[in-house]
Amino acid sequence: MIFTSIRTNVEDGYAETNDKITELAKQQEGFLGMESARAGLGISAIYWRDLESIQRWRNNEDHQLAKVRGIKDWYAAYHIRIAKVEREYGFVKAT
Protein backbone atom coordinates (compact mmCIF):
# COMPACT_ATOMS: atom_id res chain seq x y z
CA MET A 1 0.00 0.00 0.00
CA ILE A 2 1.43 3.39 -0.94
CA PHE A 3 0.16 6.48 0.87
CA THR A 4 1.12 9.84 -0.59
CA SER A 5 0.08 13.10 1.05
CA ILE A 6 0.38 16.85 1.05
CA ARG A 7 0.15 18.36 4.52
CA THR A 8 -1.63 21.51 5.67
CA ASN A 9 0.05 23.85 8.16
CA VAL A 10 -1.97 22.39 11.06
CA GLU A 11 0.28 20.59 13.54
CA ASP A 12 -2.13 20.17 16.47
CA GLY A 13 -1.88 16.52 17.47
CA TYR A 14 -0.42 15.30 14.17
CA ALA A 15 2.93 13.96 15.42
CA GLU A 16 1.38 12.16 18.38
CA THR A 17 -1.36 10.61 16.25
CA ASN A 18 1.09 9.61 13.54
CA ASP A 19 3.31 7.88 16.11
CA LYS A 20 0.31 6.12 17.69
CA ILE A 21 -1.08 4.93 14.34
CA THR A 22 2.34 3.71 13.19
CA GLU A 23 2.77 1.64 16.35
CA LEU A 24 -0.79 0.32 16.06
CA ALA A 25 -0.21 -0.73 12.42
CA LYS A 26 2.93 -2.63 13.46
CA GLN A 27 0.80 -4.68 15.88
CA GLN A 28 -1.78 -5.66 13.25
CA GLU A 29 -1.89 -9.19 11.87
CA GLY A 30 -0.36 -9.21 8.40
CA PHE A 31 1.85 -6.13 8.85
CA LEU A 32 5.25 -6.72 7.20
CA GLY A 33 6.99 -3.33 7.36
CA MET A 34 6.95 0.35 6.51
CA GLU A 35 9.17 2.99 4.89
CA SER A 36 8.38 6.71 4.92
CA ALA A 37 9.83 10.00 3.68
CA ARG A 38 8.63 13.60 3.56
CA ALA A 39 10.05 16.46 1.54
CA GLY A 40 6.96 18.44 0.66
CA LEU A 41 5.22 15.33 -0.64
CA GLY A 42 4.95 12.59 1.96
CA ILE A 43 5.32 9.01 0.80
CA SER A 44 4.80 5.92 2.94
CA ALA A 45 5.04 2.38 1.64
CA ILE A 46 3.28 0.05 4.06
CA TYR A 47 3.76 -3.64 3.36
CA TRP A 48 1.01 -6.12 4.18
CA ARG A 49 0.81 -9.88 3.76
CA ASP A 50 -2.43 -9.80 1.74
CA LEU A 51 -5.51 -7.77 0.80
CA GLU A 52 -7.40 -9.06 3.83
CA SER A 53 -4.75 -7.54 6.12
CA ILE A 54 -5.14 -4.19 4.34
CA GLN A 55 -8.92 -4.40 4.73
CA ARG A 56 -8.65 -5.13 8.46
CA TRP A 57 -6.32 -2.13 8.83
CA ARG A 58 -8.69 0.06 6.82
CA ASN A 59 -11.53 -0.93 9.16
CA ASN A 60 -9.56 -0.46 12.39
CA GLU A 61 -11.46 1.99 14.61
CA ASP A 62 -8.41 4.02 15.70
CA HIS A 63 -7.22 4.23 12.10
CA GLN A 64 -10.67 5.44 11.02
CA LEU A 65 -10.64 8.18 13.69
CA ALA A 66 -7.17 9.32 12.58
CA LYS A 67 -8.35 9.35 8.96
CA VAL A 68 -11.28 11.64 9.83
CA ARG A 69 -8.93 14.01 11.67
CA GLY A 70 -6.46 13.88 8.76
CA ILE A 71 -9.13 14.88 6.25
CA LYS A 72 -10.42 17.63 8.54
CA ASP A 73 -7.10 19.15 9.64
CA TRP A 74 -3.78 17.65 8.54
CA TYR A 75 -3.95 16.88 4.83
CA ALA A 76 -4.60 19.11 1.85
CA ALA A 77 -4.65 15.95 -0.26
CA TYR A 78 -3.79 12.28 -0.04
CA HIS A 79 -3.89 9.23 -2.29
CA ILE A 80 -3.71 5.54 -1.49
CA ARG A 81 -2.52 2.98 -4.01
CA ILE A 82 -2.81 -0.74 -3.46
CA ALA A 83 0.01 -2.51 -5.27
CA LYS A 84 1.67 -5.92 -5.28
CA VAL A 85 5.44 -6.13 -4.94
CA GLU A 86 6.61 -8.72 -7.45
CA ARG A 87 10.32 -8.54 -6.68
CA GLU A 88 12.77 -6.62 -4.53
CA TYR A 89 16.49 -6.11 -5.06
CA GLY A 90 19.19 -3.59 -4.21
CA PHE A 91 22.49 -3.22 -2.39
CA VAL A 92 24.02 -1.73 0.72
CA LYS A 93 27.47 -0.18 0.40
CA ALA A 94 29.94 -1.61 2.90
CA THR A 95 31.58 0.99 5.12
C-alpha positions in Angstrom: 0.0 0.0 0.0 1.4 3.4 -0.9 0.2 6.5 0.9 1.1 9.8 -0.6 0.1 13.1 1.1 0.4 16.9 1.1 0.1 18.4 4.5 -1.6 21.5 5.7 0.1 23.8 8.2 -2.0 22.4 11.1 0.3 20.6 13.5 -2.1 20.2 16.5 -1.9 16.5 17.5 -0.4 15.3 14.2 2.9 14.0 15.4 1.4 12.2 18.4 -1.4 10.6 16.3 1.1 9.6 13.5 3.3 7.9 16.1 0.3 6.1 17.7 -1.1 4.9 14.3 2.3 3.7 13.2 2.8 1.6 16.3 -0.8 0.3 16.1 -0.2 -0.7 12.4 2.9 -2.6 13.5 0.8 -4.7 15.9 -1.8 -5.7 13.3 -1.9 -9.2 11.9 -0.4 -9.2 8.4 1.9 -6.1 8.8 5.2 -6.7 7.2 7.0 -3.3 7.4 7.0 0.4 6.5 9.2 3.0 4.9 8.4 6.7 4.9 9.8 10.0 3.7 8.6 13.6 3.6 10.1 16.5 1.5 7.0 18.4 0.7 5.2 15.3 -0.6 5.0 12.6 2.0 5.3 9.0 0.8 4.8 5.9 2.9 5.0 2.4 1.6 3.3 0.1 4.1 3.8 -3.6 3.4 1.0 -6.1 4.2 0.8 -9.9 3.8 -2.4 -9.8 1.7 -5.5 -7.8 0.8 -7.4 -9.1 3.8 -4.8 -7.5 6.1 -5.1 -4.2 4.3 -8.9 -4.4 4.7 -8.6 -5.1 8.5 -6.3 -2.1 8.8 -8.7 0.1 6.8 -11.5 -0.9 9.2 -9.6 -0.5 12.4 -11.5 2.0 14.6 -8.4 4.0 15.7 -7.2 4.2 12.1 -10.7 5.4 11.0 -10.6 8.2 13.7 -7.2 9.3 12.6 -8.4 9.3 9.0 -11.3 11.6 9.8 -8.9 14.0 11.7 -6.5 13.9 8.8 -9.1 14.9 6.3 -10.4 17.6 8.5 -7.1 19.2 9.6 -3.8 17.7 8.5 -4.0 16.9 4.8 -4.6 19.1 1.9 -4.6 15.9 -0.3 -3.8 12.3 0.0 -3.9 9.2 -2.3 -3.7 5.5 -1.5 -2.5 3.0 -4.0 -2.8 -0.7 -3.5 0.0 -2.5 -5.3 1.7 -5.9 -5.3 5.4 -6.1 -4.9 6.6 -8.7 -7.4 10.3 -8.5 -6.7 12.8 -6.6 -4.5 16.5 -6.1 -5.1 19.2 -3.6 -4.2 22.5 -3.2 -2.4 24.0 -1.7 0.7 27.5 -0.2 0.4 29.9 -1.6 2.9 31.6 1.0 5.1 
